[in-house]
């Protein structure tokens, strides 16, 4: 077929700062149902994304929308080395109701490694396959697709660099634990990525099977219902199982040994499989900053609890907790009250842990940070949490590790943004889980 160049214009965009990669010489042509975009990347390596704009009116251009920025291949949505580069796009698959119109242009953006796009997605089935996206809408299939709860791991950038905020709770907050939630000002020096969802059973299973040792099933209590186990949070995992222990043979001890993890743990295997060498648990400061997403209230939707009780209408849309499907409640005649009992191991997601993403996310699109499972953080626990720069890594020693957010067994007052507790790093009950984090800057 003879190649015919449609009258398409091209443009480029780049982030201008010291040592930032620069895009130039963008061209855009179409042959049949395939659009080819060529560009030159100069300076440093950079993460490349693209926007397609059309419908020019009076010189004004508009994006076709992130949900249509799919079906790309080639040098896009990944770290690209300098040189002449090419990407292709299938508009009839990505935007079938409109395909590609005349007067369209490609806006190619090069992101510095120190300031990557808002979303990073790591494949858990293809080694060393990591993609970046400027917005959640441009993630193929949408971030709520079950693929991102099973075969991929999606993390979102938290805009934390040099932000000073109040950690803890005010003295007037209902449900407040006065001995462990002292308000204090914290400044986080850098942006970081955190999991959009807690790690699910299928994600855990894939990574634990990626090593040399065969791993047949998750440790979760709620793995027995095969119709719904995959997208439920992995639980029954201890801190030491995820990273390694402080014993002499392993010597894994945050913060003394930094981000070092044991190679055959979840994080050791996750780093090796994805090539993202700094995946880890979030620190306690990172966890609470991500949970709040800019809110200073008890709940991340800008509200406080109505009363010091186990039930909250304001929490119902945000979290799985004891009175919102966590436990099974029956009336006990002898006691004259409702009694909650733990659901059976083969229960559906109606009880105990829900399918991740079943409740409303916070303002940054992060799900399930309240209720569901207690989420492990890196820090050693102490009731009087450190302040200033020491808060960024937590205490240098302790007996228990921090867990945050409450769980499906807890009442409403234990499922607040400031809720924190400490548990032995060896415990692995069916209400302990985790989510991943890593620095936003790419090495």
TITOR-225764 format. One record per residue (C-alpha): x, z, y; residue number from 1; residue in one letter. Coordinates in steps of 0.5 Angstrom, whole numbers, plus 500, padded with zeros to 3 digits. Layout:
! TITOR-225764
    u    w    v  resi  resn
    X    Z    Y   NUM     A
...
//
This chain:
! TITOR-225764
    u    w    v  resi  resn
  500  500  500     1     X
  503  498  507     2     X
  504  504  511     3     X
  500  504  517     4     X
  501  509  523     5     X
  495  512  526     6     X
  495  513  534     7     X
  496  521  533     8     X
  500  525  538     9     X
  505  530  536    10     X
  507  536  540    11     X
  512  542  538    12     X
  512  550  540    13     X
  517  555  539    14     X
  519  562  540    15     X
  524  562  546    16     X
  529  568  545    17     X
  536  569  543    18     X
  538  566  537    19     X
  531  563  536    20     X
  530  557  532    21     X
  528  551  536    22     X
  523  545  533    23     X
  524  538  536    24     X
  522  531  535    25     X
  515  532  531    26     X
  512  526  529    27     X
  505  525  525    28     X
  503  519  521    29     X
  498  518  516    30     X
  498  514  510    31     X
  491  514  506    32     X
  489  521  505    33     X
  496  524  506    34     X
  499  526  513    35     X
  506  527  514    36     X
  509  531  519    37     X
  517  530  521    38     X
  521  535  525    39     X
  528  537  527    40     X
  529  545  526    41     X
  536  547  530    42     X
  539  553  531    43     X
  538  559  526    44     X
  534  558  520    45     X
  527  560  522    46     X
  520  561  519    47     X
  516  555  520    48     X
  508  554  521    49     X
  504  549  523    50     X
  497  548  527    51     X
  493  542  527    52     X
  489  541  534    53     X
  484  535  536    54     X
  478  534  540    55     X
  482  533  546    56     X
  477  533  552    57     X
  480  533  559    58     X
  487  534  557    59     X
  485  541  553    60     X
  486  541  546    61     X
  483  546  540    62     X
  485  548  534    63     X
  481  546  528    64     X
  481  553  525    65     X
  486  557  521    66     X
  481  556  515    67     X
  483  549  515    68     X
  490  550  515    69     X
  491  549  508    70     X
  493  544  503    71     X
  500  543  506    72     X
  507  542  502    73     X
  514  541  504    74     X
  518  545  509    75     X
  512  549  512    76     X
  510  557  511    77     X
  517  559  509    78     X
  524  560  511    79     X
  527  553  513    80     X
  534  552  514    81     X
  536  547  520    82     X
  536  540  520    83     X
  531  534  519    84     X
  525  537  515    85     X
  518  534  513    86     X
  511  537  511    87     X
  505  534  508    88     X
  498  535  509    89     X
  491  533  505    90     X
  486  533  511    91     X
  480  531  506    92     X
  481  537  502    93     X
  483  542  507    94     X
  477  539  512    95     X
  473  535  508    96     X
  467  535  513    97     X
  471  532  518    98     X
  478  530  515    99     X
  483  528  521   100     X
  480  525  527   101     X
  484  521  532   102     X
  487  524  538   103     X
  490  530  533   104     X
  497  533  534   105     X
  501  538  530   106     X
  504  544  533   107     X
  510  546  529   108     X
  512  553  531   109     X
  519  556  528   110     X
  519  564  528   111     X
  525  568  528   112     X
  527  572  522   113     X
  527  578  527   114     X
  520  576  529   115     X
  516  573  523   116     X
  509  571  522   117     X
  503  576  521   118     X
  502  575  514   119     X
  507  574  508   120     X
  504  573  501   121     X
  509  574  495   122     X
  507  570  488   123     X
  507  575  482   124     X
  507  569  477   125     X
  512  565  480   126     X
  519  568  482   127     X
  522  568  489   128     X
  516  564  492   129     X
  514  567  498   130     X
  510  564  504   131     X
  508  566  511   132     X
  502  565  515   133     X
  500  566  522   134     X
  493  568  521   135     X
  489  571  515   136     X
  484  565  516   137     X
  490  560  514   138     X
  492  563  508   139     X
  489  559  502   140     X
  482  561  500   141     X
  482  567  505   142     X
  485  573  504   143     X
  479  576  501   144     X
  480  571  495   145     X
  481  575  488   146     X
  487  571  487   147     X
  490  576  493   148     X
  488  582  489   149     X
  491  580  482   150     X
  496  574  482   151     X
  499  575  489   152     X
  501  580  494   153     X
  499  580  501   154     X
  502  584  506   155     X
  500  584  514   156     X
  505  586  520   157     X
  504  592  524   158     X
  505  591  531   159     X
  509  598  531   160     X
  516  596  535   161     X
  517  601  540   162     X
  510  604  540   163     X
  509  611  542   164     X
  502  614  539   165     X
  500  621  537   166     X
  500  622  530   167     X
  496  628  527   168     X
  489  631  529   169     X
  486  634  535   170     X
  484  641  534   171     X
  477  639  535   172     X
  477  634  529   173     X
  472  636  524   174     X
  475  637  517   175     X
  482  638  520   176     X
  487  642  516   177     X
  491  646  522   178     X
  497  648  518   179     X
  499  641  516   180     X
  496  636  522   181     X
  499  638  528   182     X
  499  633  533   183     X
  505  630  535   184     X
  508  624  539   185     X
  512  618  535   186     X
  515  612  537   187     X
  516  607  531   188     X
  522  602  533   189     X
  520  596  529   190     X
  515  592  526   191     X
  513  592  519   192     X
  509  589  513   193     X
  504  593  509   194     X
  499  591  503   195     X
  493  589  505   196     X
  490  592  499   197     X
  493  598  495   198     X
  496  595  488   199     X
  491  593  483   200     X
  492  594  476   201     X
  493  586  475   202     X
  498  586  480   203     X
  502  592  477   204     X
  501  589  470   205     X
  504  582  472   206     X
  510  586  475   207     X
  512  591  470   208     X
  512  585  465   209     X
  516  581  469   210     X
  522  585  466   211     X
  526  585  460   212     X
  522  590  457   213     X
  515  588  454   214     X
  509  592  458   215     X
  502  591  455   216     X
  497  595  459   217     X
  497  599  466   218     X
  497  606  465   219     X
  490  607  469   220     X
  485  611  466   221     X
  480  606  469   222     X
  483  600  465   223     X
  478  600  459   224     X
  472  596  462   225     X
  475  589  461   226     X
  470  586  466   227     X
  473  589  472   228     X
  479  592  471   229     X
  484  587  474   230     X
  482  588  481   231     X
  481  596  481   232     X
  487  600  484   233     X
  492  602  479   234     X
  492  609  478   235     X
  495  614  474   236     X
  502  613  477   237     X
  507  618  479   238     X
  512  617  485   239     X
  518  617  480   240     X
  515  612  476   241     X
  514  607  482   242     X
  521  608  484   243     X
  526  613  480   244     X
  527  620  480   245     X
  532  625  483   246     X
  535  627  476   247     X
  543  626  475   248     X
  542  620  471   249     X
  538  616  476   250     X
  540  619  483   251     X
  534  616  487   252     X
  532  621  492   253     X
  529  618  499   254     X
  532  619  504   255     X
  538  621  502   256     X
  540  615  498   257     X
  535  611  502   258     X
  531  605  500   259     X
  535  605  493   260     X
  530  604  487   261     X
  531  604  479   262     X
  532  597  477   263     X
  526  598  471   264     X
  521  601  476   265     X
  515  598  479   266     X
  519  597  486   267     X
  526  595  482   268     X
  522  589  478   269     X
  518  587  484   270     X
  524  586  489   271     X
  527  582  483   272     X
  521  578  482   273     X
  519  576  489   274     X
  526  576  492   275     X
  524  581  497   276     X
  529  586  496   277     X
  526  591  501   278     X
  519  592  498   279     X
  518  600  498   280     X
  513  605  499   281     X
  511  606  506   282     X
  513  612  510   283     X
  508  617  512   284     X
  509  615  519   285     X
  508  608  517   286     X
  502  609  513   287     X
  498  613  518   288     X
  500  608  524   289     X
  497  602  519   290     X
  491  606  517   291     X
  489  608  524   292     X
  490  601  527   293     X
  490  603  534   294     X
  484  609  533   295     X
  485  616  535   296     X
  479  618  531   297     X
  478  621  524   298     X
  476  615  522   299     X
  479  608  523   300     X
  472  605  526   301     X
  473  609  532   302     X
  468  615  530   303     X
  469  622  528   304     X
  465  626  522   305     X
  458  628  523   306     X
  459  635  520   307     X
  464  639  516   308     X
  461  637  510   309     X
  462  633  503   310     X
  458  627  506   311     X
  458  622  512   312     X
  454  616  513   313     X
  460  614  518   314     X
  465  614  512   315     X
  460  611  507   316     X
  462  604  509   317     X
  469  605  509   318     X
  471  609  503   319     X
  470  610  496   320     X
  469  618  496   321     X
  466  623  491   322     X
  459  623  494   323     X
  459  615  495   324     X
  460  613  488   325     X
  466  617  486   326     X
  463  622  482   327     X
  457  622  478   328     X
  452  627  480   329     X
  446  630  476   330     X
  442  636  478   331     X
  444  643  474   332     X
  438  647  474   333     X
  442  653  472   334     X
  446  653  478   335     X
  440  650  482   336     X
  445  645  485   337     X
  448  638  484   338     X
  454  638  480   339     X
  459  632  480   340     X
  462  630  474   341     X
  468  625  473   342     X
  466  618  470   343     X
  467  615  463   344     X
  474  611  463   345     X
  470  605  461   346     X
  465  605  467   347     X
  464  599  472   348     X
  467  599  479   349     X
  460  603  481   350     X
  464  609  480   351     X
  471  612  480   352     X
  475  607  483   353     X
  472  601  487   354     X
  474  593  487   355     X
  479  593  492   356     X
  476  590  499   357     X
  469  593  497   358     X
  469  597  504   359     X
  470  595  511   360     X
  477  594  513   361     X
  480  597  519   362     X
  482  593  526   363     X
  488  590  523   364     X
  484  587  516   365     X
  487  593  512   366     X
  483  595  506   367     X
  481  602  502   368     X
  486  606  506   369     X
  481  612  506   370     X
  478  615  499   371     X
  479  611  493   372     X
  486  614  491   373     X
  491  618  494   374     X
  497  613  496   375     X
  504  615  495   376     X
  509  615  501   377     X
  516  616  501   378     X
  517  622  504   379     X
  518  629  502   380     X
  512  634  504   381     X
  512  640  508   382     X
  506  643  512   383     X
  510  643  518   384     X
  512  635  519   385     X
  518  633  522   386     X
  518  631  530   387     X
  522  625  533   388     X
  526  621  530   389     X
  526  626  524   390     X
  519  624  523   391     X
  521  617  521   392     X
  524  619  514   393     X
  521  625  513   394     X
  525  632  511   395     X
  531  631  507   396     X
  529  635  501   397     X
  523  638  498   398     X
  519  640  492   399     X
  513  635  493   400     X
  512  628  496   401     X
  507  626  501   402     X
  500  623  499   403     X
  495  620  504   404     X
  488  618  505   405     X
  484  622  500   406     X
  481  620  494   407     X
  475  618  490   408     X
  474  625  487   409     X
  474  628  495   410     X
  469  630  500   411     X
  468  626  506   412     X
  473  631  510   413     X
  479  630  506   414     X
  478  622  507   415     X
  481  622  514   416     X
  486  618  518   417     X
  490  625  519   418     X
  489  627  512   419     X
  495  629  508   420     X
  498  633  502   421     X
  504  634  498   422     X
  504  633  490   423     X
  510  633  485   424     X
  513  627  484   425     X
  512  627  477   426     X
  504  628  477   427     X
  500  621  475   428     X
  493  623  475   429     X
  487  618  475   430     X
  487  619  483   431     X
  494  617  485   432     X
  495  610  487   433     X
  500  606  492   434     X
  501  600  497   435     X
  507  597  498   436     X
  511  596  505   437     X
  517  593  507   438     X
  521  591  514   439     X
  518  585  518   440     X
  525  583  520   441     X
  527  578  514   442     X
  535  579  512   443     X
//
